[in-house]
Amino acid sequence: MQELHLPLYTYLQKIRNTKPLIHHITNWVSIADCANIVRLTGGLPIMAHAKEEVADMVKLSDALVLNIGTLTSELVESMKIAAKAANEKGIPVILDAVGVGATPFRDKKAFELLDECHIDIIKGNASEIAKLAGEDVVTKGVEAVDIQLDLVQVAKKLAKDKNATVVITAHEDIVVWKDNVYVVKNGHPLMGQIVGTGCMAASVIGCFCAIDKDYGKLCAAGLAVYEIAAEKAARETFTPFAFKQKFFDELFKMDEVCDWMQKIFAL
């Protein structure tokens, strides 16, 4: 595992200067929050689902985020069209494997996406990633269950099998990319009290991976920025919905924090 001072300020400023367009085919529960989190990070969101236009929308975009939280067969077909267009263009495709391990249908559609398209970043909680890696686990709806596995090895296996960056979000996030393993230890328990924080994390990852190809570092940096904002929000409130509003505000102000961190790291 690696501990390093990621250039958070440089990454965040590049996002805010270039305003990458992040195309989402995502779930209906958190779609507005995902759009907002992209805007607050510095990118531009677009939420286009119709199979008739997704390939054209990809041509305008800098990253593609797929989220199967409220999947249907038709939605997955749109995802396949979009992902193949993204592969042709060479922009990153992020798959948020929401609920994999809960039902056979959901598992089948997730594996179809992985088999028929190249997914650059595979994100999920511990049980979702373990299921994709071939482990015999069950997910409780969209919530992770406690599994007694070496999560780093699980992530490494999936990363090697799919030639992808793998992100496991948990109390301590794990990012595996090629031979590199990063652990992000930021965040706050209040994040688990509001719906959609995992979905929003995938959107933030989309913003960061849109600016360069070093996906391991970029995923870790994106999660760190996102979760430091949560830590700052939690210092001022202890109720979930007040926390959510403050969380959004703190993410908007994160360039100030990253600037301060940059000066500390430069000493």
VOVO-211390 format. One line per 4 residues: number of its first residue (from 1); for each residue x, y, z of N, C-alpha, C. Coordinates in Angstrom, 1 decimal, decimal comma, m for minus. Atoms other than C-alpha are relative to their C-alpha. Layout:
BEGIN
NUM> X Y Z X Y Z X Y Z ~ ...
% end
This chain:
BEGIN
1> 0,8 m1,2 0,0 0,0 0,0 0,0 0,9 1,2 0,0 ~ m0,8 m1,2 0,1 1,2 3,5 m0,7 m0,7 1,2 0,7 ~ 0,4 m1,3 m0,6 1,0 6,7 1,3 0,7 1,1 m0,7 ~ m0,7 m1,1 0,7 1,7 9,8 m0,7 m0,9 1,2 0,1
5> 0,7 m1,3 0,0 0,8 13,4 m0,9 m0,4 0,3 m1,4 ~ 0,6 m0,2 1,3 m1,5 13,6 m3,9 m0,1 1,5 m0,3 ~ 0,1 m1,4 0,3 m1,5 16,9 m5,7 m1,5 0,4 m0,1 ~ 1,4 m0,2 0,0 m5,1 17,6 m4,7 m0,3 1,4 m0,6
9> 0,3 m1,3 0,5 m4,9 21,3 m5,4 0,1 0,1 m1,6 ~ m0,2 0,0 1,4 m3,5 20,8 m8,9 m1,2 m0,7 m0,8 ~ 1,0 0,7 0,7 m6,1 18,2 m9,8 m1,3 0,8 0,1 ~ 1,3 m0,7 m0,2 m9,1 20,2 m8,4 0,0 1,3 m0,9
13> m0,1 m1,2 0,8 m7,9 23,4 m10,1 m0,1 m0,4 m1,5 ~ 0,1 0,3 1,4 m7,6 21,6 m13,4 m1,4 m0,3 m0,4 ~ 1,5 0,3 0,2 m11,2 20,3 m13,1 m0,7 1,3 m0,1 ~ 0,7 m1,3 0,0 m12,4 23,8 m12,3 0,3 0,9 m1,1
17> m0,4 m0,8 1,2 m10,5 25,4 m15,1 m0,5 m0,6 m1,3 ~ 0,4 0,6 1,3 m11,4 22,9 m17,8 m1,5 m0,4 m0,1 ~ 1,4 0,4 0,0 m14,9 22,0 m16,7 m0,4 m1,2 m0,8 ~ 0,3 1,1 0,8 m15,1 18,5 m18,0 m1,5 m0,4 0,0
21> 1,4 0,4 0,1 m18,5 17,2 m19,2 m0,1 m1,4 0,4 ~ 0,2 1,4 m0,5 m19,5 14,1 m17,3 m1,4 m0,5 m0,3 ~ 1,2 0,6 0,5 m22,1 12,0 m19,0 m0,4 m1,1 1,0 ~ 0,5 1,0 m0,9 m24,2 9,9 m16,6 m1,2 m0,8 m0,6
25> 1,2 0,9 0,2 m26,6 7,0 m17,2 m0,1 m0,6 1,4 ~ m0,1 0,2 m1,4 m27,5 6,7 m13,6 m1,4 m0,3 0,6 ~ 1,3 0,4 m0,6 m30,3 5,8 m11,1 m0,8 1,2 0,4 ~ 0,9 m1,1 m0,2 m33,3 7,9 m10,4 m0,1 0,4 1,4
29> 0,1 m0,4 m1,5 m32,9 8,0 m6,6 0,9 1,1 0,2 ~ m1,0 m1,0 m0,3 m29,8 10,1 m6,6 0,5 0,9 m1,1 ~ m0,4 m0,6 1,3 m29,7 11,6 m10,1 0,3 1,5 0,2 ~ m0,2 m1,4 m0,2 m30,1 15,2 m8,9 1,2 0,3 0,8
33> m1,2 m0,2 m0,8 m27,5 14,9 m6,2 1,3 m0,3 m0,8 ~ m1,2 0,3 0,8 m25,0 13,4 m8,7 0,3 1,2 m0,9 ~ m0,2 m1,2 0,8 m25,6 16,3 m11,0 0,6 1,2 0,8 ~ m0,5 m1,1 m0,8 m25,1 18,8 m8,2 1,5 m0,2 0,5
37> m1,4 0,2 m0,5 m21,9 17,1 m6,9 1,0 0,2 m1,1 ~ m0,9 m0,2 1,1 m20,3 17,2 m10,3 0,2 1,5 m0,2 ~ m0,1 m1,4 0,2 m21,1 20,9 m10,6 0,8 0,6 1,2 ~ m0,8 m0,5 m1,1 m19,7 21,6 m7,1 1,4 m0,4 0,0
41> m1,4 0,4 0,2 m16,6 19,7 m7,9 0,7 0,8 m1,1 ~ m0,6 m0,8 1,1 m16,1 21,8 m11,0 m0,3 m0,4 m1,4 ~ 0,4 0,5 1,3 m17,4 19,7 m13,8 m1,3 0,4 m0,4 ~ 1,4 m0,3 0,5 m20,5 19,9 m15,9 m0,7 m1,3 m0,2
45> 0,7 1,3 0,1 m23,1 17,1 m15,6 m1,0 0,0 m1,2 ~ 1,1 0,2 1,0 m25,4 15,7 m18,3 m0,5 m1,4 0,3 ~ 0,7 1,2 m0,4 m27,9 13,0 m17,5 m0,9 m0,5 m1,2 ~ 0,7 0,4 1,3 m28,9 11,4 m20,9 m0,1 m1,5 0,0
49> 0,2 1,5 m0,1 m30,4 7,9 m20,9 m0,5 m0,6 m1,3 ~ 0,7 0,5 1,2 m32,2 7,5 m24,3 1,1 m0,6 m0,9 ~ m1,0 0,7 0,9 m30,4 4,9 m26,5 0,2 0,7 m1,3 ~ m0,1 m0,7 1,3 m31,1 7,1 m29,5 1,0 1,2 0,0
53> m1,0 m1,2 m0,1 m28,7 9,9 m28,2 1,2 m0,3 0,8 ~ m1,1 0,1 m1,0 m26,3 8,4 m25,7 1,4 0,0 m0,7 ~ m1,3 0,0 0,7 m23,5 7,8 m28,3 0,3 1,4 m0,5 ~ m0,3 m1,3 0,4 m23,8 11,3 m29,6 0,4 0,9 1,2
57> m0,4 m0,8 m1,1 m23,7 12,7 m26,1 1,4 m0,4 0,5 ~ m1,4 0,5 m0,4 m20,5 10,6 m25,4 1,0 0,8 m0,8 ~ m0,9 m0,7 0,8 m18,9 12,4 m28,3 0,3 1,4 0,5 ~ m0,2 m1,3 m0,6 m19,2 15,7 m26,4 0,6 m0,1 1,4
61> m0,3 0,2 m1,5 m18,2 14,2 m23,0 1,5 m0,3 0,2 ~ m1,4 0,3 m0,4 m14,9 13,7 m21,1 0,0 m1,2 0,9 ~ 0,0 1,2 m0,8 m16,0 10,8 m18,9 m1,5 m0,5 0,0 ~ 1,4 0,6 0,0 m19,0 8,4 m18,7 m0,1 m0,8 1,3
65> 0,3 0,6 m1,2 m20,5 7,3 m15,4 m1,2 m0,9 m0,1 ~ 1,2 0,9 0,0 m22,8 4,2 m15,3 m0,3 m0,4 1,4 ~ 0,4 0,4 m1,4 m24,8 3,4 m12,2 m1,3 m0,9 m0,2 ~ 1,1 0,9 0,2 m27,1 0,4 m12,1 m1,0 m0,1 1,1
69> 0,9 0,0 m1,2 m29,0 1,3 m9,0 m1,5 m0,3 m0,3 ~ 1,4 0,2 0,4 m32,4 1,4 m10,7 0,0 m0,6 m1,4 ~ m0,2 0,5 1,4 m31,5 m0,7 m13,7 m1,3 m0,7 m0,6 ~ 0,9 0,8 0,8 m33,8 m2,1 m16,4 0,8 m0,5 m1,2
73> m0,7 0,5 1,2 m32,9 m4,1 m19,5 0,2 1,1 m1,0 ~ m0,2 m1,1 0,9 m33,5 m1,0 m21,6 1,1 0,9 0,4 ~ m1,0 m0,9 m0,4 m31,3 1,1 m19,5 1,4 m0,6 m0,2 ~ m1,3 0,7 0,2 m28,5 m1,4 m19,7 0,4 0,0 m1,4
77> m0,3 m0,1 1,5 m28,7 m1,4 m23,5 0,5 1,4 m0,3 ~ m0,6 m1,4 0,2 m28,2 2,4 m23,4 1,4 0,1 0,5 ~ m1,4 m0,1 m0,6 m25,2 1,9 m21,1 1,0 m0,7 m1,0 ~ m0,9 0,7 0,9 m23,7 m0,6 m23,6 0,4 0,9 m1,2
81> m0,2 m0,9 1,1 m24,1 1,8 m26,5 0,9 1,1 0,4 ~ m0,8 m1,1 m0,5 m22,6 4,6 m24,5 1,4 m0,4 0,3 ~ m1,4 0,5 m0,4 m19,7 2,6 m23,1 0,8 m0,3 m1,2 ~ m0,8 0,3 1,3 m18,7 1,3 m26,6 0,4 1,3 m0,7
85> m0,4 m1,3 0,6 m18,8 4,9 m27,9 1,1 0,7 0,8 ~ m1,0 m0,6 m0,9 m16,7 6,0 m24,9 1,4 m0,7 m0,2 ~ m1,2 0,7 0,3 m14,2 3,2 m25,6 0,6 0,4 m1,3 ~ m0,5 m0,5 1,3 m13,9 4,4 m29,2 0,7 1,3 0,1
89> m0,5 m1,3 m0,2 m13,3 7,9 m28,1 1,2 0,1 0,9 ~ m1,1 0,1 m0,9 m10,9 6,9 m25,4 m0,2 0,8 1,3 ~ 0,3 m0,7 m1,3 m12,6 8,6 m22,4 m0,3 m1,1 1,0 ~ 0,2 1,0 m1,1 m12,9 6,8 m19,0 m1,5 m0,4 0,2
93> 1,3 0,5 m0,4 m15,9 4,7 m18,2 0,0 m0,5 1,4 ~ 0,1 0,4 m1,4 m16,8 4,3 m14,6 m1,3 m0,8 0,2 ~ 1,2 0,8 m0,3 m19,2 1,5 m13,5 m0,2 0,0 1,5 ~ 0,4 0,1 m1,4 m20,9 1,9 m10,1 m0,9 m1,2 0,1
97> 0,7 1,3 0,0 m22,0 m1,7 m9,4 m1,0 m0,1 1,1 ~ 1,0 m0,1 m1,1 m24,9 m0,8 m7,1 m0,8 m1,2 0,1 ~ 0,9 1,1 m0,3 m26,6 m3,8 m5,6 0,4 m1,3 m0,6 ~ m0,4 1,3 0,5 m24,6 m6,5 m7,4 0,2 m0,9 1,2
101> 0,0 1,0 m1,1 m24,9 m9,6 m5,3 m1,4 m0,1 0,6 ~ 1,3 0,0 m0,6 m28,5 m8,9 m4,4 m1,0 m0,9 m0,8 ~ 0,9 0,9 0,9 m30,4 m10,6 m7,4 0,8 m0,5 m1,2 ~ m0,7 0,5 1,2 m29,4 m12,8 m10,3 m0,1 0,9 m1,2
105> 0,1 m1,0 1,1 m30,8 m10,2 m12,8 1,0 1,1 0,1 ~ m1,0 m1,1 m0,2 m28,6 m7,5 m11,4 1,4 m0,5 m0,3 ~ m1,3 0,6 0,2 m25,6 m9,8 m11,4 0,2 m0,2 m1,5 ~ m0,2 0,3 1,4 m26,2 m10,8 m15,0 0,2 1,3 m0,8
109> m0,2 m1,3 0,8 m26,5 m7,2 m16,3 1,3 0,6 0,3 ~ m1,3 m0,6 m0,3 m23,4 m6,1 m14,5 1,1 m0,8 m0,7 ~ m1,0 0,8 0,8 m21,4 m9,0 m16,0 m0,1 0,3 m1,5 ~ 0,1 m0,3 1,4 m22,8 m8,2 m19,4 0,8 1,3 m0,3
113> m0,8 m1,3 0,2 m21,4 m4,6 m19,1 1,5 m0,3 0,0 ~ m1,5 0,3 m0,1 m18,0 m5,9 m18,0 0,5 m0,8 m1,2 ~ m0,4 0,9 1,1 m17,9 m8,5 m20,8 m0,1 0,6 m1,3 ~ 0,2 m0,5 1,3 m19,2 m6,5 m23,7 0,6 1,4 m0,2
117> m0,6 m1,3 0,1 m17,5 m3,2 m23,0 1,3 0,0 0,9 ~ m1,1 m0,2 m0,9 m14,2 m2,0 m21,5 m0,4 1,0 1,1 ~ 0,2 m0,9 m1,2 m14,8 m0,5 m18,0 1,3 0,4 0,6 ~ m1,3 m0,4 m0,6 m11,9 1,6 m16,8 0,1 0,0 1,5
121> 0,1 0,0 m1,5 m13,0 2,0 m13,2 m1,2 m0,7 0,4 ~ 1,1 0,8 m0,5 m15,1 m0,5 m11,4 m0,1 0,4 1,5 ~ 0,1 m0,4 m1,4 m16,5 0,9 m8,1 m1,2 m0,7 0,7 ~ 1,1 0,6 m0,8 m18,6 m0,7 m5,4 0,4 m0,1 1,4
125> m0,4 0,3 m1,4 m18,8 m1,6 m1,8 0,6 m1,4 0,1 ~ m0,8 1,2 m0,1 m17,1 m4,7 m0,4 m0,7 m1,2 m0,6 ~ 0,7 1,1 0,5 m19,8 m7,2 m1,2 m0,2 0,1 m1,5 ~ 0,2 m0,1 1,4 m20,5 m5,8 m4,7 1,3 m0,3 m0,8
129> m1,3 0,3 0,7 m16,8 m5,9 m5,7 0,4 m1,5 0,2 ~ m0,3 1,4 m0,3 m16,4 m9,4 m4,1 m0,8 m0,9 m1,0 ~ 0,8 0,8 0,9 m19,3 m10,7 m6,2 0,5 0,1 m1,4 ~ m0,6 m0,1 1,3 m17,8 m9,3 m9,4 1,3 m0,7 m0,2
133> m1,3 0,7 0,1 m14,5 m10,9 m8,5 m0,2 m1,5 0,1 ~ 0,2 1,4 0,0 m16,2 m14,3 m8,3 m0,3 m0,6 1,3 ~ 0,3 0,6 m1,3 m16,8 m14,7 m4,6 m1,4 m0,2 0,2 ~ 1,4 0,4 m0,4 m19,9 m16,3 m3,1 m0,5 0,9 1,1
137> 0,5 m0,9 m1,1 m21,4 m13,3 m1,3 m1,4 0,5 m0,5 ~ 1,3 m0,5 0,3 m24,8 m11,7 m1,1 0,0 1,5 0,6 ~ 0,1 m1,4 m0,4 m25,5 m7,9 m0,9 m1,4 0,2 0,5 ~ 1,3 m0,3 m0,6 m28,3 m6,7 1,3 m0,6 1,2 m0,7
141> 0,6 m1,1 0,8 m30,3 m4,6 m1,2 1,1 0,7 m0,7 ~ m1,1 m0,7 0,5 m27,8 m1,9 m2,0 1,1 0,3 1,1 ~ m1,0 m0,2 m1,1 m25,9 m2,1 1,3 0,9 m1,2 0,1 ~ m1,0 1,0 m0,2 m22,7 m3,9 1,9 m0,3 m0,9 1,2
145> 0,0 0,8 m1,2 m22,6 m6,9 4,2 1,4 m0,3 0,4 ~ m1,3 0,2 m0,5 m19,7 m7,8 6,4 0,6 m1,3 m0,6 ~ m0,5 1,2 0,6 m17,5 m10,3 4,5 1,4 m0,2 0,5 ~ m1,3 0,4 m0,6 m14,5 m12,1 5,9 1,0 m0,3 m1,1
149> m1,0 0,2 1,1 m12,1 m11,6 2,9 1,0 1,0 0,0 ~ m1,0 m1,0 0,1 m8,9 m9,9 2,2 m0,4 0,9 m1,2 ~ 0,6 m0,9 1,0 m10,4 m6,9 0,3 1,0 0,5 m1,0 ~ m1,0 m0,4 0,9 m7,1 m5,8 m1,2 0,2 m1,1 m1,1
153> m0,2 1,1 1,0 m6,6 m9,3 m2,8 m1,2 m0,1 m0,9 ~ 1,2 0,1 0,8 m10,2 m9,3 m4,0 0,0 1,1 m1,1 ~ m0,1 m1,1 0,9 m9,7 m5,9 m5,6 1,1 m0,3 m1,1 ~ m1,1 0,3 1,0 m6,4 m7,0 m7,2 m0,5 m1,0 m1,0
157> 0,4 1,1 1,0 m8,0 m10,1 m8,7 m0,9 0,6 m1,0 ~ 1,0 m0,6 1,0 m10,9 m8,1 m10,3 0,8 1,0 m0,9 ~ m0,7 m1,0 0,9 m8,5 m5,4 m11,5 0,8 m0,7 m1,0 ~ m0,7 0,8 1,0 m6,3 m8,0 m13,2 m0,9 m0,6 m1,0
161> 0,9 0,7 1,0 m9,2 m9,9 m14,7 m0,6 0,9 m1,0 ~ 0,7 m1,0 0,8 m10,8 m6,8 m16,1 0,9 1,1 m0,5 ~ m0,9 m1,0 0,4 m7,7 m4,7 m16,7 m0,6 1,4 0,3 ~ 0,7 m1,2 m0,5 m9,4 m1,9 m14,7 0,6 0,4 1,3
165> m0,1 m0,5 m1,4 m9,0 0,3 m11,7 m1,2 m0,5 0,8 ~ 1,1 0,5 m0,9 m11,0 m1,1 m8,8 0,0 0,8 1,2 ~ 0,2 m0,9 m1,1 m12,4 1,1 m6,1 m1,0 m0,7 1,0 ~ 0,9 0,5 m1,0 m13,9 m0,4 m2,9 m0,3 1,1 1,0
169> 0,3 m1,0 m1,0 m15,7 2,2 m0,8 m0,5 m0,6 1,3 ~ 0,2 0,5 m1,3 m15,8 1,5 2,9 0,4 1,0 1,1 ~ m0,5 m0,9 m1,0 m14,7 3,0 6,2 1,4 0,5 m0,4 ~ m1,2 m0,4 0,7 m11,3 3,0 4,5 m0,1 m0,5 m1,4
173> 0,1 0,4 1,4 m11,5 3,1 0,8 1,3 m0,6 m0,6 ~ m1,1 0,7 0,6 m9,3 0,8 m1,3 0,0 0,3 m1,5 ~ m0,1 m0,3 1,4 m8,1 1,8 m4,8 1,2 m0,9 m0,5 ~ m1,0 0,8 0,6 m6,2 m0,8 m6,9 0,1 0,3 m1,4
177> m0,3 m0,4 1,4 m4,6 0,2 m10,2 1,4 m0,6 m0,3 ~ m1,2 0,7 0,3 m2,0 m2,1 m11,8 0,6 m0,5 1,2 ~ m0,7 0,5 m1,2 0,6 m2,8 m9,1 m0,2 0,9 1,2 ~ 0,1 m0,9 m1,1 m0,5 0,1 m6,9 m1,3 m0,2 0,8
181> 1,2 0,1 m0,9 m2,8 0,0 m3,9 0,0 1,3 0,8 ~ 0,1 m1,2 m0,8 m4,0 3,2 m2,3 m1,1 m0,2 1,0 ~ 1,0 0,1 m1,0 m6,0 3,5 0,9 m0,4 1,5 0,4 ~ 0,5 m1,4 m0,4 m8,1 6,7 1,6 m0,8 m0,2 1,3
185> 0,5 0,2 m1,4 m8,9 7,1 5,3 m0,8 1,2 0,4 ~ 0,8 m1,2 m0,4 m11,0 10,3 5,1 m1,5 m0,4 0,0 ~ 1,5 0,2 0,0 m14,8 10,6 5,5 m0,5 0,1 1,4 ~ 0,6 m0,1 m1,3 m17,3 10,6 8,3 m1,2 m0,9 0,0
189> 1,2 0,9 m0,1 m20,1 8,2 9,6 m1,3 0,6 m0,5 ~ 1,3 m0,7 0,5 m22,8 10,8 8,7 m0,2 m0,2 m1,5 ~ 0,1 0,3 1,4 m22,1 10,0 5,1 m1,0 m1,2 m0,3 ~ 0,8 1,2 0,1 m23,8 6,7 5,7 m1,5 0,2 0,4
193> 1,4 m0,2 m0,4 m27,0 8,3 7,0 m0,8 0,7 m1,0 ~ 0,8 m0,6 1,0 m28,0 10,0 3,8 0,1 m0,9 m1,3 ~ 0,0 0,8 1,2 m28,9 8,2 0,5 0,8 0,7 m1,1 ~ m0,6 m0,5 1,2 m26,7 8,6 m2,5 1,5 0,4 0,1
197> m1,4 m0,4 m0,1 m23,2 9,3 m1,1 0,9 m0,9 m0,8 ~ m0,8 0,9 0,9 m21,8 6,3 m2,9 m0,2 0,3 m1,5 ~ 0,2 m0,5 1,4 m23,4 7,4 m6,2 0,7 1,2 m0,3 ~ m0,7 m1,3 0,2 m22,0 10,9 m5,7 1,5 m0,2 m0,1
201> m1,4 0,3 0,1 m18,6 9,4 m5,1 0,4 m0,4 m1,4 ~ m0,3 0,4 1,3 m18,7 7,8 m8,5 0,1 1,2 m1,0 ~ 0,0 m1,2 0,8 m19,5 11,2 m10,0 1,2 0,8 0,2 ~ m1,2 m0,7 m0,3 m16,6 12,8 m8,3 1,2 m0,7 m0,7
205> m1,0 0,8 0,7 m14,4 10,0 m9,6 0,0 0,3 m1,5 ~ 0,1 m0,4 1,5 m15,7 10,8 m13,1 0,7 1,3 m0,3 ~ m0,6 m1,3 0,2 m14,6 14,4 m12,7 1,5 m0,1 0,0 ~ m1,5 0,1 m0,1 m11,1 13,5 m11,6 0,6 m0,8 m1,1
209> m0,6 0,9 1,0 m10,5 10,7 m14,1 m0,2 0,6 m1,4 ~ 0,2 m0,7 1,2 m11,7 13,1 m16,9 1,2 0,8 m0,4 ~ m1,1 m1,0 0,3 m8,5 15,2 m16,6 1,3 m0,7 m0,3 ~ m1,3 0,7 0,2 m5,7 12,5 m16,9 m0,3 m1,5 m0,1
213> 0,1 1,5 0,2 m5,0 8,8 m17,4 0,5 m0,8 1,2 ~ m0,6 0,7 m1,2 m3,4 8,0 m14,0 m1,2 m0,3 0,9 ~ 1,3 0,2 m0,7 m6,7 6,5 m12,8 0,1 m0,3 1,5 ~ m0,1 0,3 m1,4 m5,4 5,1 m9,5 0,1 1,2 0,8
217> m0,2 m1,2 m0,8 m4,1 8,3 m8,2 m1,2 1,0 m0,1 ~ 1,1 m1,0 0,2 m7,0 10,3 m9,6 m1,2 m0,5 0,8 ~ 1,1 0,5 m0,9 m9,6 8,0 m7,9 0,3 0,3 1,4 ~ m0,3 m0,2 m1,4 m7,8 8,2 m4,6 m0,1 1,5 0,3
221> 0,1 m1,4 m0,2 m7,5 12,0 m5,0 m1,4 0,5 0,1 ~ 1,4 m0,4 0,1 m11,1 12,4 m5,9 m0,8 m0,4 1,3 ~ 0,6 0,5 m1,2 m12,2 10,3 m2,9 0,5 0,9 1,2 ~ m0,6 m0,8 m1,1 m9,9 12,3 m0,6 m0,7 1,4 0,1
225> 0,6 m1,4 0,0 m11,3 15,7 m1,7 m1,4 m0,1 0,5 ~ 1,4 0,2 m0,4 m14,9 14,4 m1,4 m0,2 m0,2 1,5 ~ 0,2 0,4 m1,4 m14,4 12,9 2,0 0,6 1,0 1,0 ~ m0,4 m1,1 m0,9 m12,4 15,8 3,5 m1,1 1,0 0,1
229> 1,1 m0,9 m0,1 m15,3 18,0 2,6 m1,1 m0,5 1,0 ~ 0,9 0,6 m1,0 m17,5 15,6 4,6 0,5 0,2 1,4 ~ m0,6 m0,2 m1,3 m15,2 15,8 7,5 m0,2 1,4 0,5 ~ 0,1 m1,5 m0,4 m15,3 19,6 7,5 m1,5 0,3 0,3
233> 1,4 m0,2 m0,2 m19,1 19,5 7,2 m0,5 m0,5 1,4 ~ 0,4 0,7 m1,3 m19,5 17,1 10,2 0,5 0,8 1,2 ~ m0,4 m0,7 m1,1 m17,6 19,5 12,4 m1,0 1,1 0,5 ~ 0,9 m1,1 m0,3 m20,5 22,0 12,3 m1,4 m0,5 0,1
237> 1,4 0,5 m0,2 m23,6 19,7 12,4 0,1 m1,5 0,3 ~ 0,0 1,5 m0,4 m24,6 16,3 13,7 m1,3 m0,6 m0,5 ~ 1,2 0,6 0,5 m28,0 15,7 11,9 0,2 m0,2 m1,5 ~ m0,3 0,4 1,4 m28,1 14,1 8,5 m0,3 1,0 m1,1
241> 0,4 m0,8 1,1 m30,0 16,6 6,4 0,8 1,4 0,1 ~ m0,9 m1,2 m0,1 m28,1 19,6 7,8 1,4 m0,3 m0,4 ~ m1,4 0,4 0,4 m24,9 17,7 7,2 0,0 0,0 m1,5 ~ 0,0 0,1 1,5 m25,9 17,1 3,5 0,2 1,4 m0,6
245> m0,1 m1,3 0,5 m26,4 20,8 2,9 1,4 0,6 0,2 ~ m1,4 m0,5 m0,4 m23,1 21,7 4,7 1,1 m0,7 m0,8 ~ m0,9 0,8 0,8 m21,3 18,9 2,8 0,1 0,6 m1,4 ~ 0,0 m0,6 1,3 m22,3 20,4 m0,5 0,8 1,3 0,0
249> m0,7 m1,3 m0,1 m21,1 23,8 0,6 1,5 m0,1 0,2 ~ m1,4 0,2 m0,3 m17,8 22,5 1,9 0,8 m0,5 m1,3 ~ m0,6 0,4 1,3 m17,1 20,7 m1,4 0,2 1,1 m0,9 ~ m0,1 m1,2 0,8 m17,7 23,9 m3,2 1,2 0,8 0,4
253> m1,1 m0,8 m0,5 m15,0 25,5 m1,0 1,3 m0,7 0,1 ~ m1,2 0,9 m0,2 m12,5 22,7 m1,3 1,3 0,6 m0,6 ~ m1,2 m0,6 0,6 m10,1 24,7 m3,5 0,8 0,7 1,1 ~ m0,7 m0,7 m1,1 m9,3 26,8 m0,4 0,8 m1,0 0,9
257> m0,6 1,0 m0,8 m8,5 23,7 1,6 1,2 m0,6 m0,7 ~ m1,1 0,6 0,8 m6,4 22,1 m1,2 1,1 1,0 m0,1 ~ m1,0 m0,9 0,1 m4,5 25,3 m1,5 0,9 0,0 1,2 ~ m0,7 0,1 m1,3 m3,6 25,2 2,2 0,8 m1,3 0,1
261> m0,7 1,3 m0,1 m2,6 21,5 1,9 1,2 0,1 m0,9 ~ m1,1 m0,1 0,9 m0,4 22,3 m1,1 1,2 0,7 0,6 ~ m1,0 m0,8 m0,6 1,5 24,9 0,9 0,7 m0,8 1,1 ~ m0,6 0,9 m1,0 2,0 22,4 3,8 0,9 m1,0 m0,6
265> m0,8 1,0 0,6 3,2 19,7 1,5 1,3 0,5 m0,6 ~ m1,2 m0,6 0,6 5,7 22,1 m0,1 1,1 0,3 1,0 ~ m1,0 m0,3 m1,0 7,5 22,7 3,2 1,2 m1,0 0,0
% end
